[in-house]
Amino acid sequence: MPVYKVWVRVPVGTSSQTRPIQVEITANNPIDAISIAQGQYGSENVTQSATKVRD
């Protein structure tokens, strides 16, 4: 199954600040990868692009 990289924002410590990181998500297509990331990190913290890194 293909693996995609998606940029997400995660909290920094106990403050309300966030920082962007790239996560790898296994999914059938980029739309599914974004949907999975939104379920894990919240839709407001996920970019709307996913880049395929390997099959």
C-alpha positions in Angstrom: 0.0 0.0 0.0 1.4 3.5 -0.8 2.8 5.8 1.8 2.2 9.5 1.8 3.7 12.5 3.6 1.4 15.1 5.1 2.2 18.3 7.0 0.4 18.6 10.3 0.6 21.0 13.2 1.2 19.6 16.7 1.3 21.3 20.1 4.5 22.5 21.6 4.7 21.5 25.3 1.8 22.8 27.4 1.4 26.1 25.6 -1.2 26.9 22.9 1.6 27.2 20.3 2.0 24.6 17.5 4.7 23.6 15.2 4.5 21.9 11.8 5.9 18.4 11.3 5.7 15.8 8.5 4.0 12.5 9.1 3.9 9.4 7.0 0.5 7.8 6.4 -0.3 4.5 4.6 -3.4 4.9 2.5 -4.8 3.9 -0.9 -4.7 7.5 -2.3 -3.8 11.0 -1.2 -7.4 11.9 -0.4 -7.6 9.0 2.1 -4.2 10.0 3.6 -5.5 13.5 4.3 -8.7 12.1 5.8 -6.8 9.8 8.1 -4.5 12.7 9.2 -7.6 14.9 9.9 -9.0 12.1 12.0 -5.8 11.8 14.0 -4.7 15.5 14.3 -7.9 17.5 13.6 -8.9 19.0 10.3 -7.7 22.5 11.3 -4.1 21.1 11.8 -3.7 19.3 8.5 -2.6 20.7 5.1 -4.7 19.8 2.1 -1.8 18.1 0.2 -0.3 14.7 0.5 2.9 13.6 -1.3 3.5 10.0 -2.3 6.9 8.8 -1.0 6.8 5.1 -1.8 4.5 2.2 -2.8 
